[in-house]
Amino acid sequence: AAGTDHGFRIYNCDPFREIFRRDFDRGGGIGVVEMLFRCNILALVGGGPDPQYPPNKVMIWDDHQSRCISELSFRSEVRSVRLRRDRIIVVLEQKIFVYNFVDLKLLHQIETILNPKGLCAVSQGAGSLVLVCPGLQKGQVRVEHYASKRTKFIMAHDSRIACFALSQDGQLLATASTKGTLVRIYNTIDGSLLQEVRRGADRAEIYSLAFSSNAQWLAVSSDKGTVHVFSLKISAGSPGTTQSRSTSEPVVSSHSSLSFIKGVLPKYFSSEWSVAQFRLVEGSQYLVAFGHQKNTVVILGIDGSFYRCQFDPVNGGEMTQLEYHNFLKPEAAF
């Protein structure tokens, strides 16, 4: 789902096609468009130079009826919205509100450190709700386990948190700081650090992180214009993992070949590097996700670019581009 200066558009990713677009008559800028799975319910927040709705309101839009069926108003601008079948989560600059979807009853409010990007992740599995947001100090994340009514604080980084993502079941959390060199993977239940992977040596702005559906792989996009895929080695024995990797499946060792002198060289050489990479135009903003087909990654650019790539799980290296479209100019793509 993409918001534009005049409305919003909905696309199918596999196969790639535009399903629907709505352009509003006057102005019509949409800054946030969040879709409830693949159904007709959307959360919209006005944005752009000429917003369709006030930026401090969340409009719940039913596309079967082509109208807003409810709205939520706030004292400050809405930074992001997350939807589940049972919950609406609204993120402001320093506060998060959790509502019951059916009657819009406020269930929980959370104070956070300054959060201009509206960072917030919610488990999407059918099971219990896990919510992750910035804590009250820099580098800290807060994990809410609503089923067990437990709150876990994790000091994930020394610098401010730039990005994080949850696995589908909410048991694994990947975090990156504003330095953007390392990504850390935590167990959300006990807060333990399970793995650390290295995107690169120099500072970068991490735009998105994504787990594959079986949590075997992690994809990372940054302003360096490279998407990296890392192999996750979270063993079946550790708590909080749902699947063990079959022994027959080969896994690339992404450790530096210099690991035999690990004790001598700085930590930089012993951290794990990515298995596969895909290079894009540097400086543009990209989101990354795993596709339905095995070992595929989907990359979306703010410039309208849509890539589908495939990585080799055994040999790694450069990914193969399978498809490219520009979703802002769909007629050019076909």
CORURJO-V811899 format. One line per field, one symbol per residue. phi: phi as a letter, one per 40 degrees, with the letter a starting at -180 (. if undefined). burial: 1 if it has 24 or more other C-alpha atoms within 12 Angstrom, else 0. A space follows every 50 residues. Layout:
phi = ???
burial = ???
//
This chain:
phi = .bcbcbiabbbccaccaccaabbccbfgcbcbbbbcfbbccbbbbcagcb ccbccbbbbcbbcccfaccaabbbcbcccabbbbdbbbbbbbcbabbbbc ccbfccbabbcbcdbccgcabbcbcccccbbbaccbbcgbbbbbbcccfb bbbbccaccccbaaabcdcgcbbbbbbccgcbbbbbcccbgcccabbbca cbdacccabaccccfcbbbbbaccgbcbbbccbccccccgbbabcccccc bcccccccccbdccccddccccbccbbacbccgccbbbaccccdfbbbbb bccgcbbbbbbccccggcccccaaabccbccccb
burial = 11111111111010011100010000011111111100001111111000 11111111111010000000110000111111111111111111111110 10000000010111101111111100001111111011111111100000 01111110011111111111111111111111111111101111111111 00011111111111111111111111111111110000011000000000 01011000000000000100111111111100011111111000111111 1001111111111001001000111111000000
//
